[in-house]
Amino acid sequence: MLYLGTNLKEYRLKKSFTQEQLAYELGVSSQTISRWENGTTYPDIVMLPIIAELFDTSIDNLMGYAKECSTAEREKFFKSTHELETHEKIKKHREMLTQYPTDTYLQFGLANLLYGLVKKKDDFEIEQEIHMLCHRILHSNLPDMQCGTKRLLALLSAKHGDIDAAMKYVNELPSVYCGREIMAERILHGISFQEAIKQLI
């Protein structure tokens, strides 16, 4: 899977560039940058080395090409980190993701760990990282991970009082498979289960 648009946005934000600033650096329009980031179009191949150099990375990293993490290696990793404290787990996940940046299971694991940090207090940078991880997971072909990610985004939206955004994610969940009704009741706190169901229909 090609992660160019997502990666481009991540590198741009890390460099604290706006779309307009990046457009200026590359000699294109800000609309072009927007289209690249949302995957509508891609940069011409001759632009890739220029973009990679600007962000001090390789073309492979920019494109999102990476070796796959085997199931056995992933299971060994999760087992080895199970007893660690949260901050140490986060550190290990980030290290593992530098080796396997496109592994959806590692991305989801890190997103959940980070959510544990911001559940009760605000941290803009960590929440931004969660959103980037979630964006990648939603573009994967793993329905289980996508469902879990939508639940996580619903909780994050509800935490900030954005019930409309939270319910949008909840409404995208398959009814029984992903616990849509349970999530709806959780998001809509004081509303009865029956009333919550009506809002989902």
TORVEX-242822 format. One record per residue (C-alpha): x, y, z; residue in three letters; residue number from 1. Coordinates in nm, 2 decimals. Each point is the difference from the previous one (the first is absolute). Layout:
<rs>
+--------+--------+--------+--------+-----+
|      x |      y |      z | residu | num |
+--------+--------+--------+--------+-----+
|      X |      Y |      Z |    ALA | NUM |
...
+--------+--------+--------+--------+-----+
</rs>
This chain:
<rs>
+--------+--------+--------+--------+-----+
|      x |      y |      z | residu | num |
+--------+--------+--------+--------+-----+
|   0.00 |   0.00 |   0.00 |    MET |   1 |
|   0.12 |   0.35 |  -0.09 |    LEU |   2 |
|   0.02 |   0.24 |   0.30 |    TYR |   3 |
|   0.14 |   0.30 |  -0.19 |    LEU |   4 |
|  -0.28 |   0.24 |   0.08 |    GLY |   5 |
|  -0.01 |  -0.09 |   0.37 |    THR |   6 |
|   0.38 |   0.01 |   0.02 |    ASN |   7 |
|   0.03 |   0.33 |  -0.18 |    LEU |   8 |
|  -0.24 |   0.16 |   0.25 |    LYS |   9 |
|   0.18 |  -0.15 |   0.30 |    GLU |  10 |
|   0.34 |   0.13 |  -0.13 |    TYR |  11 |
|  -0.15 |   0.34 |  -0.07 |    ARG |  12 |
|  -0.14 |   0.03 |   0.35 |    LEU |  13 |
|   0.32 |  -0.12 |   0.16 |    LYS |  14 |
|   0.18 |   0.28 |  -0.19 |    LYS |  15 |
|  -0.28 |   0.24 |   0.11 |    SER |  16 |
|  -0.08 |   0.09 |  -0.36 |    PHE |  17 |
|  -0.34 |   0.11 |  -0.11 |    THR |  18 |
|  -0.12 |  -0.13 |  -0.33 |    GLN |  19 |
|   0.07 |   0.35 |  -0.15 |    GLU |  20 |
|   0.36 |  -0.01 |   0.13 |    GLN |  21 |
|   0.06 |  -0.34 |  -0.14 |    LEU |  22 |
|  -0.15 |   0.10 |  -0.33 |    ALA |  23 |
|   0.24 |   0.30 |  -0.01 |    TYR |  24 |
|   0.30 |  -0.22 |   0.07 |    GLU |  25 |
|  -0.10 |  -0.24 |  -0.28 |    LEU |  26 |
|  -0.12 |   0.26 |  -0.25 |    GLY |  27 |
|  -0.36 |  -0.14 |  -0.02 |    VAL |  28 |
|  -0.34 |   0.13 |   0.12 |    SER |  29 |
|  -0.14 |  -0.07 |   0.35 |    SER |  30 |
|  -0.29 |  -0.18 |  -0.17 |    GLN |  31 |
|   0.25 |  -0.24 |  -0.15 |    THR |  32 |
|   0.14 |  -0.07 |   0.34 |    ILE |  33 |
|  -0.35 |  -0.06 |   0.13 |    SER |  34 |
|  -0.07 |  -0.25 |  -0.28 |    ARG |  35 |
|   0.32 |  -0.18 |   0.06 |    TRP |  36 |
|  -0.07 |  -0.03 |   0.37 |    GLU |  37 |
|  -0.36 |  -0.13 |  -0.04 |    ASN |  38 |
|   0.11 |  -0.25 |  -0.27 |    GLY |  39 |
|  -0.19 |   0.16 |  -0.29 |    THR |  40 |
|   0.32 |   0.03 |  -0.20 |    THR |  41 |
|   0.37 |  -0.07 |   0.05 |    TYR |  42 |
|   0.31 |   0.20 |  -0.06 |    PRO |  43 |
|   0.18 |  -0.05 |  -0.33 |    ASP |  44 |
|   0.28 |  -0.26 |   0.04 |    ILE |  45 |
|   0.27 |   0.27 |  -0.05 |    VAL |  46 |
|  -0.13 |   0.18 |   0.30 |    MET |  47 |
|   0.05 |  -0.29 |   0.24 |    LEU |  48 |
|   0.38 |   0.05 |   0.06 |    PRO |  49 |
|  -0.06 |   0.37 |   0.05 |    ILE |  50 |
|  -0.27 |  -0.06 |   0.26 |    ILE |  51 |
|   0.20 |  -0.28 |   0.17 |    ALA |  52 |
|   0.30 |   0.23 |   0.03 |    GLU |  53 |
|  -0.21 |   0.29 |   0.14 |    LEU |  54 |
|  -0.12 |  -0.23 |   0.28 |    PHE |  55 |
|   0.34 |  -0.17 |   0.04 |    ASP |  56 |
|  -0.14 |  -0.35 |  -0.06 |    THR |  57 |
|   0.02 |  -0.27 |  -0.27 |    SER |  58 |
|  -0.24 |  -0.04 |  -0.29 |    ILE |  59 |
|  -0.09 |  -0.34 |   0.14 |    ASP |  60 |
|  -0.10 |   0.15 |   0.34 |    ASN |  61 |
|  -0.19 |   0.28 |  -0.18 |    LEU |  62 |
|  -0.19 |  -0.25 |  -0.21 |    MET |  63 |
|  -0.07 |  -0.23 |   0.30 |    GLY |  64 |
|   0.18 |  -0.30 |  -0.14 |    TYR |  65 |
|   0.14 |  -0.22 |   0.27 |    ALA |  66 |
|   0.06 |  -0.36 |   0.09 |    LYS |  67 |
|  -0.28 |  -0.19 |   0.16 |    GLU |  68 |
|  -0.01 |  -0.10 |   0.36 |    CYS |  69 |
|  -0.07 |  -0.37 |   0.03 |    SER |  70 |
|  -0.28 |  -0.13 |   0.22 |    THR |  71 |
|   0.25 |  -0.19 |   0.21 |    ALA |  72 |
|   0.22 |   0.31 |   0.05 |    GLU |  73 |
|  -0.30 |   0.21 |   0.08 |    ARG |  74 |
|  -0.13 |  -0.25 |   0.26 |    GLU |  75 |
|   0.34 |  -0.02 |   0.16 |    LYS |  76 |
|   0.01 |   0.38 |   0.02 |    PHE |  77 |
|  -0.34 |   0.03 |   0.17 |    PHE |  78 |
|   0.09 |  -0.28 |   0.24 |    LYS |  79 |
|   0.33 |   0.16 |   0.09 |    SER |  80 |
|  -0.16 |   0.34 |   0.07 |    THR |  81 |
|  -0.31 |  -0.12 |   0.18 |    HIS |  82 |
|   0.13 |   0.06 |   0.36 |    GLU |  83 |
|   0.17 |   0.33 |  -0.07 |    LEU |  84 |
|  -0.12 |   0.33 |   0.13 |    GLU |  85 |
|  -0.20 |   0.21 |  -0.25 |    THR |  86 |
|   0.27 |   0.25 |  -0.08 |    HIS |  87 |
|   0.25 |  -0.28 |  -0.06 |    GLU |  88 |
|  -0.25 |  -0.18 |  -0.22 |    LYS |  89 |
|  -0.05 |   0.32 |  -0.20 |    ILE |  90 |
|   0.37 |   0.04 |  -0.05 |    LYS |  91 |
|   0.03 |  -0.37 |  -0.12 |    LYS |  92 |
|  -0.29 |   0.04 |  -0.24 |    HIS |  93 |
|   0.15 |   0.31 |  -0.15 |    ARG |  94 |
|   0.33 |  -0.18 |  -0.04 |    GLU |  95 |
|  -0.17 |  -0.30 |  -0.16 |    MET |  96 |
|  -0.19 |   0.23 |  -0.24 |    LEU |  97 |
|   0.33 |   0.15 |  -0.13 |    THR |  98 |
|   0.08 |  -0.35 |  -0.12 |    GLN |  99 |
|  -0.36 |  -0.08 |  -0.12 |    TYR | 100 |
|  -0.17 |   0.34 |  -0.06 |    PRO | 101 |
|  -0.29 |  -0.15 |  -0.20 |    THR | 102 |
|  -0.10 |  -0.27 |   0.26 |    ASP | 103 |
|  -0.36 |   0.07 |   0.08 |    THR | 104 |
|   0.00 |  -0.21 |   0.32 |    TYR | 105 |
|   0.30 |   0.19 |   0.14 |    LEU | 106 |
|  -0.17 |   0.33 |  -0.10 |    GLN | 107 |
|  -0.32 |  -0.10 |   0.18 |    PHE | 108 |
|   0.19 |  -0.11 |   0.31 |    GLY | 109 |
|   0.18 |   0.33 |   0.02 |    LEU | 110 |
|  -0.32 |   0.20 |  -0.06 |    ALA | 111 |
|  -0.17 |  -0.18 |   0.29 |    ASN | 112 |
|   0.30 |   0.05 |   0.23 |    LEU | 113 |
|   0.00 |   0.38 |  -0.09 |    LEU | 114 |
|  -0.37 |   0.03 |   0.06 |    TYR | 115 |
|   0.06 |  -0.13 |   0.35 |    GLY | 116 |
|   0.22 |   0.30 |   0.06 |    LEU | 117 |
|  -0.24 |   0.26 |  -0.13 |    VAL | 118 |
|  -0.33 |  -0.16 |   0.13 |    LYS | 119 |
|  -0.01 |   0.23 |   0.30 |    LYS | 120 |
|   0.23 |   0.29 |  -0.10 |    LYS | 121 |
|   0.06 |   0.19 |  -0.32 |    ASP | 122 |
|   0.32 |  -0.03 |  -0.19 |    ASP | 123 |
|  -0.03 |   0.15 |  -0.36 |    PHE | 124 |
|   0.32 |  -0.17 |  -0.13 |    GLU | 125 |
|  -0.10 |  -0.35 |   0.12 |    ILE | 126 |
|  -0.35 |   0.04 |  -0.13 |    GLU | 127 |
|   0.14 |   0.11 |  -0.34 |    GLN | 128 |
|   0.21 |  -0.31 |   0.00 |    GLU | 129 |
|  -0.31 |  -0.22 |   0.08 |    ILE | 130 |
|  -0.19 |   0.16 |  -0.29 |    HIS | 131 |
|   0.29 |  -0.06 |  -0.24 |    MET | 132 |
|   0.02 |  -0.37 |   0.11 |    LEU | 133 |
|  -0.38 |  -0.04 |  -0.03 |    CYS | 134 |
|   0.01 |   0.16 |  -0.35 |    HIS | 135 |
|   0.25 |  -0.27 |  -0.11 |    ARG | 136 |
|  -0.20 |  -0.28 |   0.16 |    ILE | 137 |
|  -0.33 |   0.11 |  -0.17 |    LEU | 138 |
|   0.18 |  -0.03 |  -0.33 |    HIS | 139 |
|   0.11 |  -0.36 |   0.07 |    SER | 140 |
|  -0.19 |  -0.30 |  -0.11 |    ASN | 141 |
|  -0.06 |  -0.14 |   0.35 |    LEU | 142 |
|  -0.36 |   0.04 |   0.11 |    PRO | 143 |
|   0.07 |  -0.10 |   0.36 |    ASP | 144 |
|   0.26 |   0.28 |   0.03 |    MET | 145 |
|  -0.23 |   0.25 |  -0.18 |    GLN | 146 |
|  -0.28 |  -0.07 |   0.25 |    CYS | 147 |
|   0.22 |   0.04 |   0.30 |    GLY | 148 |
|   0.14 |   0.32 |  -0.15 |    THR | 149 |
|  -0.35 |   0.15 |  -0.05 |    LYS | 150 |
|  -0.08 |  -0.08 |   0.36 |    ARG | 151 |
|   0.31 |   0.17 |   0.11 |    LEU | 152 |
|  -0.07 |   0.31 |  -0.21 |    LEU | 153 |
|  -0.36 |   0.01 |   0.13 |    ALA | 154 |
|   0.13 |   0.00 |   0.36 |    LEU | 155 |
|   0.26 |   0.27 |  -0.08 |    LEU | 156 |
|  -0.26 |   0.22 |  -0.17 |    SER | 157 |
|  -0.24 |  -0.05 |   0.30 |    ALA | 158 |
|   0.28 |   0.09 |   0.24 |    LYS | 159 |
|   0.01 |   0.35 |  -0.16 |    HIS | 160 |
|  -0.38 |   0.03 |   0.00 |    GLY | 161 |
|  -0.04 |  -0.05 |  -0.38 |    ASP | 162 |
|  -0.29 |  -0.25 |   0.03 |    ILE | 163 |
|  -0.09 |   0.05 |  -0.37 |    ASP | 164 |
|   0.34 |  -0.12 |  -0.11 |    ALA | 165 |
|   0.00 |  -0.28 |   0.25 |    ALA | 166 |
|  -0.34 |  -0.12 |  -0.12 |    MET | 167 |
|   0.12 |   0.02 |  -0.36 |    LYS | 168 |
|   0.27 |  -0.26 |   0.09 |    TYR | 169 |
|  -0.25 |  -0.21 |   0.20 |    VAL | 170 |
|  -0.25 |   0.00 |  -0.29 |    ASN | 171 |
|   0.28 |  -0.15 |  -0.22 |    GLU | 172 |
|   0.04 |  -0.30 |   0.23 |    LEU | 173 |
|  -0.17 |  -0.33 |  -0.10 |    PRO | 174 |
|  -0.28 |  -0.05 |   0.25 |    SER | 175 |
|   0.09 |  -0.31 |   0.19 |    VAL | 176 |
|   0.35 |  -0.07 |  -0.12 |    TYR | 177 |
|   0.15 |   0.32 |   0.13 |    CYS | 178 |
|  -0.24 |   0.07 |   0.28 |    GLY | 179 |
|  -0.17 |   0.31 |  -0.16 |    ARG | 180 |
|  -0.28 |   0.01 |   0.25 |    GLU | 181 |
|   0.23 |  -0.03 |   0.30 |    ILE | 182 |
|   0.22 |   0.28 |  -0.13 |    MET | 183 |
|  -0.31 |   0.22 |  -0.07 |    ALA | 184 |
|  -0.11 |  -0.04 |   0.36 |    GLU | 185 |
|   0.35 |   0.08 |   0.12 |    ARG | 186 |
|   0.03 |   0.31 |  -0.21 |    ILE | 187 |
|  -0.35 |   0.13 |   0.07 |    LEU | 188 |
|   0.04 |  -0.05 |   0.38 |    HIS | 189 |
|  -0.33 |   0.10 |   0.16 |    GLY | 190 |
|  -0.21 |  -0.11 |  -0.29 |    ILE | 191 |
|  -0.18 |  -0.34 |   0.04 |    SER | 192 |
|   0.10 |  -0.29 |  -0.21 |    PHE | 193 |
|  -0.33 |   0.01 |  -0.19 |    GLN | 194 |
|   0.05 |   0.37 |  -0.08 |    GLU | 195 |
|   0.35 |  -0.06 |  -0.11 |    ALA | 196 |
|  -0.11 |  -0.27 |  -0.24 |    ILE | 197 |
|  -0.25 |   0.25 |  -0.15 |    LYS | 198 |
|   0.28 |   0.24 |  -0.08 |    GLN | 199 |
|   0.18 |  -0.27 |  -0.18 |    LEU | 200 |
|  -0.28 |  -0.10 |  -0.24 |    ILE | 201 |
+--------+--------+--------+--------+-----+
</rs>
